[in-house]
Amino acid sequence: MKTKEKISGSEVRSPEQMYDETRAWKSDLEFYKDDLLFLHHLIDNYFIWMIRKDNVDEVRKMMSGLMEMDAQSAEMLAKVAKHMAQLGTLAEKSDAEEERIAALEHQHLAREMHEFVARLRKQRRKIFGITELVVDQKKWRKLLT
């Protein structure tokens, strides 16, 4: 077993451990891709009710934000796949300098994943919030008619 060292105050994992973590990220990103599809469908299903004058700007922002998240999701999936391939190669051959570089890249990718998930959660809350308002308004209209 390789000894762990510190790089910039963070624990460095073995290439195998980083590979396992990266594989988990890939799985998460594939789920988030489906989650984004669901959010698109949610907006599509309630779009007609969302475009009232008081909601138009907010819906535009949500749709724009969702499209940005789609692009970021694809970009993150590509980065994670590339990182997995590099770690797979690194696990087969041992090179201390390449391991150090891979560890730094892994830390950077970990920060990017954290930021991506935070942005996605924020976007999801916005969409659920306005959709909830629309559904409530729709229910009230049904009750009043």
ABEGO torsion letter per residue (X at the ends): XBBBBBBGGBBBBBAAAAAAAAAAAAAAAAAAAAAAAAAAAAAAAAAAAAABAAAAAAAAAAAAAAAAAAAAAAAAAAAAAAAAAAAAAAAABBBAAAAAAAAAAAAAAAAAAAAAAAAAAAAAAAAAAAAAAAAAAAAAAAAAX
